[in-house]
Amino acid sequence: MDVTAIINSLNDAQREAVSAPARSMLVLAGAGSGKTRVLVHRIAWLIKIEQISPHNILAVTFTNKAAKEMRGRVEDLLNISARSMWIGTFHGLAHRLLRQHNKEAKLPDTFQVIDSDDQLRLIKRLMKAMSIDDTRWPPKQVVWFINAQKDEGIRAGHIQESGDLYQQKMLEIYRAYEDLCARSGLVDFAELLLRAHETLRDNAELLEFYRSRFKHVHVDEFQDTNTVQYAWLRLLTEGQDNLFVVGDDDQSIYGWRGAKIENMFNFQKHYPNHLLIRLEQNYRSTGNILKASNALIACNEGRMGKELRTDSGDGDLISLYTAFNEQDEAYFVVERIRKWVAEGNLRSDVAILYRSNAQSRQFEEKLMATGTPYRVYGGLRFFDRMEIKNALAYLFLMMHKGNDSAFERIINTPTRGVGAKTLDDIRQLARERQISLWQAMLELMKAGHFTPRAENALKGFIQLINSLGEQASELELYEQVKNAIEKSGLIEFHKKEKGEKGEVRVENLEELVNAARQFDYDEDNEENFSELDLFLAHAALESGDAQADDFEDCVQLMTLHSAKGLEFPIVFMVGLEEGLFPSQQSVDDIGRLEEERRLCYVGMTRAMKLLYISYAESRRLYGKENYPRPSRFLKEIPAEQLQEIRVRANVSKPVSSPKAPKRTIVGTSGRYKLGQHVRHEKFGEGVVLQVDGDGAQERVQINFATAGMKWLMLSYAKLEIL
């Protein structure tokens, strides 16, 4: 491959970034500007043109999906294997480092990664043992506190005692949690990053080894890094001047989960010899969408500054729809989608983006009513499903008896007669002796502590786990998984569940066997782990990935945060109202308000061809009727990029509004008007609020004086107009 083959498909700014002399570099990559393309081609340039060994390259991103795509594109471009390169997520690479150097990390060689569900379960058990009221100190809040401290690089021992009762209680639990994880050899996601940083920081020889190995360090989505991730990167590259980061301060939308937009600006201070390159050529959206997005984001102060542009023409104006209420908004969106599909387009071309998950219900109802397939993006992933986590727990425990989280999950799943008193006794001895639950169980068994019934149940459990472990060495990976699922009784357990749910769970367990069969095992892995250990680590890391599963042709509903990194030919951005978007919590905080504006910018730049923006004059949300003002973001979009549309829909403004006009509802028989009084044989007198549908499917919503709100099919209701 020659120089031309690597750079001939790039624009001038991309080419400059890819072919620049080795030095620290900040590539400010606007939405749709080809940032991944630049990263991949930069790696290819270093290997092919600069003759850098793949062994000397590190590339890190945030999701398993993105890492897999990057690795695949490097291999396709160079026609070589990327196995000798470290390309992965922050969590994945931290896990790899800790596995190779568990002694330096002060971890047992059998340490296990626990996901967020296991972490929450561990905290609940710990708080119960500490007699802490979980109604006053919610376990989820404790998890948030602990992870937030770790993201900042703060151990429990770093926090000074204060008179603050909340901090004192959180600190007490944090200390106990650290002790429990240390005894059990458990590592949560936040711990992976913090422990990897500490291991390098506290082992000079090890740090020097990795500094000399990774001569070129690349980071994708740099604006999403938190404190400890950036500290980890600085450790690896200090004095090397070899950190190549790609990011966009205008797309920093994860401050609520620890991301530090300040890292973008600190990079320029910490690497004063850096080269700054702006990627402003957009390959996704039309000119009008980009002009509107540029104007909106320009209202934020302290930006690094860039202006997106395109050669594809201005395209259609952005459509702004003012809905009477949330039902009208949903009806309008769904009708436009139906029209789009009727013109021969795909449903999966369409995304409905909203600020709050609570907004999705109206759209789901309307989509279901019209028979339009849809999916809420970001549902439970495969490895997050309960039956899968149970099966994996059997595999964990048969390999690592000290895994308390796995023990807790499956000791009585399926039920085998192990009661609460038996479990509490095991936990108490484990705490007193600071040993694993498995070891505590064995010691109590040896002492004859349990009732005959409990002892028999535990003997069966012990024999099951031991036999699974003994048989594993003679079986292929997928056979080990299949054997554990079958011998554990999980298949029969879920077959007994009523209806479709049980069938789905069984199908998922069968799919887990397929996942093991298809697992890409690296026979040359440097760590020399067993195939099952690598598969279990893969499953744990995948369960923490925020990306949704692939799906069939259907409309896609998602929060604006979930839309980051995606693109769609047609986007509906709904609910642009003060208090909803921007959120009520952000309106008085300039920092949070600017992040909300960046979120709006992200939403707008997801659209490729058509962008619809809507807001409602009245909205019932969280059980309360509101009459919000239009979002301030609408005023920040130039009028020349907008076209206002107000169609007559099948849904009317509620009669409770003083501005509600008397009008016949379009699409109906014309007999019913907003505010009209009617009588029903069973429900009595009421007032017409809305009418929906046509022909035989026409229905009316009525607020009855005694029976309350009802939807009735007009073809059957036999209403009398008063």
Secondary structure, DSSP 8 states (H G I E B T S, - for coil): --HHHHHTTS-HHHHHHHHS-SS-EEEEE-TTS-HHHHHHHHHHHHHHTS---GGGEEEEES-HHHHHHHHHHHHHHHTS--TTSEEEEHHHHHHHHHHHTTTTTT--TT-EE--HHHHHHHHHHHHHHTT--TTTS-HHHHHHHHHHHHHTT--GGGS---S-HHHHHHHHHHHHHHHHHHHHTEE-HHHHHHHHHHHHHT-HHHHHHHHHH-SEEEESSGGG--HHHHHHHHHHHTTT--EEEEE-GGG---GGGT--THHHHHHHHH-TT-EEEEE-B-SSS-HHHHHHHHHHHTTSSS------B-SS---S-EEEEEESSHHHHHHHHHHHHHHHHHTT--GGGEEEEESSGGGHHHHHHHHHHTT--EEETT---GGGSHHHHHHHHHHHHHH-TT-HHHHHHHTTSS--S--HHHHHHHHHHHHHHT--HHHHHHHHHHTT-S-HHHHHHHHHHHHHHHHHHHHHTTS-HHHHHHHHHHHHTHHHHHHTS-HHHHHHHHHHHHHHHHHHHT----TT-TT---HHHHHHHHHHHHHT--------S-EEEEETTTTTT--EEEEEE---BTBBTTBGGGTT-HHHHHHHHHHHHHHHTTEEEEEEEEEESSEEETTEEE---B-HHHHTS-GGGEEEE----S----TTSTT----B-TTS-S--BTT-EEEETTTEEEEEEEEE--GGG-EEEEEETTTEEEEEEHHHH--EE-
